[in-house]
Amino acid sequence: MQRTVLIVGFAGVQALDIVGPFEVFTGASLFVTGRGGDGYSVRVVSVDGEPVSTGTGLTLVAQPLPGPDEAVDTVVLPGGYGTEAARKNDALMDWIAAVAPRARRVVSVCTGAVLAAQAGLLDGCVATTHWAFAPQMADEFPAVTVNPDP
């Protein structure tokens, strides 16, 4: 059975934070399926399913966030300058908080850790983020031990 990987998109996301994980998971999937395995189904998703404009203006196709009952293996939370606005999007944050406990793993890239912290996923954990944003993350989320230089 294919494992579902959802990469969350939002306005102002860092393109590399989406494209990098997308390439890694699809590349692994091609490798596995070439040997008879099931691989991954990788999708970029957004709150409304509309295309996502990255911080540099690149537009990426996205699908709507799946419902709370869809099986999800991996959720990828990317970062970028749009993270501040994304963390104030109640629909997105509610979805992350609802899906995370059912996912096998939730990973963040760079300032995507702020989305994980906002959703309460990092409470009681040690986490890191981009060094320039680590002090802000530590101040705003005292339940998270932020390591600025892992």
Legacy VTK file of the C-alpha trace (Angstrom):
# vtk DataFile Version 3.0
C-alpha trace
ASCII
DATASET POLYDATA
POINTS 150 float
0.000 0.000 0.000
1.348 3.432 -0.916
2.116 5.759 1.949
0.680 9.249 1.697
3.021 12.209 2.133
1.393 15.627 2.425
3.519 18.741 2.011
1.661 21.783 3.307
1.706 24.850 1.070
0.830 28.430 1.972
1.428 31.889 0.546
5.031 32.964 0.987
6.392 29.465 1.579
10.049 28.851 0.738
10.031 26.970 -2.582
12.991 24.795 -1.588
11.161 23.667 1.553
8.458 22.142 -0.654
10.457 21.064 -3.695
13.290 19.463 -1.691
11.086 17.048 0.292
8.928 16.448 -2.809
12.012 15.345 -4.768
13.285 13.154 -1.920
10.010 11.297 -1.404
9.188 10.909 -5.109
12.763 9.782 -5.795
12.520 7.192 -3.025
9.160 6.116 -4.404
10.589 5.597 -7.896
13.378 3.512 -6.392
11.003 1.373 -4.321
8.370 0.873 -7.021
11.114 -0.127 -9.459
11.790 -3.044 -7.125
8.172 -4.080 -6.696
7.346 -1.978 -3.626
4.489 0.443 -3.152
6.343 3.723 -2.607
4.808 7.054 -1.716
1.935 9.170 -2.951
3.276 12.714 -2.547
0.981 15.740 -2.689
1.294 19.448 -2.066
-1.817 20.572 -0.192
-3.243 23.937 0.826
-6.251 25.117 2.796
-8.326 25.954 -0.256
-6.612 23.725 -2.801
-5.627 26.783 -4.808
-2.130 27.201 -6.275
0.484 28.315 -3.760
2.648 31.359 -4.473
6.087 30.986 -2.907
8.050 33.812 -1.350
9.900 34.330 -4.636
6.770 34.255 -6.793
6.974 30.676 -8.060
3.483 29.206 -8.268
2.963 25.581 -7.242
-0.115 23.459 -7.879
-1.808 22.276 -4.688
-4.714 20.061 -3.752
-7.171 20.713 -0.919
-6.280 19.580 2.575
-7.698 16.077 2.972
-10.404 15.325 5.469
-9.553 14.254 8.992
-10.235 10.582 8.249
-7.811 10.143 5.339
-4.828 7.967 6.185
-1.650 10.037 6.280
1.838 8.656 6.739
3.925 11.839 6.711
3.117 15.539 7.030
5.810 18.010 5.971
5.602 21.543 7.386
7.790 23.855 5.289
8.961 27.301 6.304
9.489 30.648 4.669
8.514 34.254 5.168
4.843 33.293 4.877
5.036 31.239 8.063
3.909 34.157 10.234
0.664 34.544 8.272
0.185 30.776 7.965
0.315 30.269 11.722
-2.589 32.736 12.066
-4.728 30.730 9.640
-7.136 28.895 11.941
-8.217 26.378 9.294
-4.610 25.388 8.618
-3.597 25.195 12.268
-6.713 23.211 13.218
-5.986 20.774 10.380
-2.355 20.307 11.463
-3.409 19.725 15.082
-6.067 17.200 14.006
-3.956 15.248 11.511
-0.639 15.149 13.390
-1.652 12.591 16.039
-2.755 10.168 13.311
0.304 10.602 11.081
3.256 8.259 11.467
5.541 11.263 11.376
5.369 15.039 11.174
8.496 16.826 10.013
9.311 20.478 9.597
11.796 22.310 7.450
13.407 25.509 8.743
10.775 27.895 10.156
8.096 25.265 9.593
8.966 24.341 13.184
6.971 27.415 14.200
3.858 25.850 12.646
4.492 22.665 14.625
4.956 24.696 17.814
1.829 26.763 17.133
-0.159 23.529 16.777
1.186 22.330 20.141
3.150 19.468 18.603
6.471 20.460 20.159
5.389 21.055 23.757
7.879 19.287 26.017
10.250 18.632 23.113
13.628 19.917 22.028
13.370 21.558 18.605
15.329 23.756 16.279
14.575 26.243 13.547
16.468 28.758 11.446
19.012 30.400 13.743
17.648 33.895 13.066
14.182 32.862 14.278
15.244 30.663 17.210
15.095 33.439 19.854
11.584 34.447 18.760
10.426 30.828 18.782
11.878 30.307 22.269
10.127 33.445 23.542
6.760 32.623 21.998
6.706 28.920 22.879
8.127 28.461 26.393
6.937 24.830 26.493
9.439 24.063 23.706
13.166 23.830 24.379
14.647 25.581 21.345
18.189 24.601 20.388
19.479 27.345 18.071
22.663 25.493 17.116
22.130 21.724 16.987
LINES 1 151
150 0 1 2 3 4 5 6 7 8 9 10 11 12 13 14 15 16 17 18 19 20 21 22 23 24 25 26 27 28 29 30 31 32 33 34 35 36 37 38 39 40 41 42 43 44 45 46 47 48 49 50 51 52 53 54 55 56 57 58 59 60 61 62 63 64 65 66 67 68 69 70 71 72 73 74 75 76 77 78 79 80 81 82 83 84 85 86 87 88 89 90 91 92 93 94 95 96 97 98 99 100 101 102 103 104 105 106 107 108 109 110 111 112 113 114 115 116 117 118 119 120 121 122 123 124 125 126 127 128 129 130 131 132 133 134 135 136 137 138 139 140 141 142 143 144 145 146 147 148 149
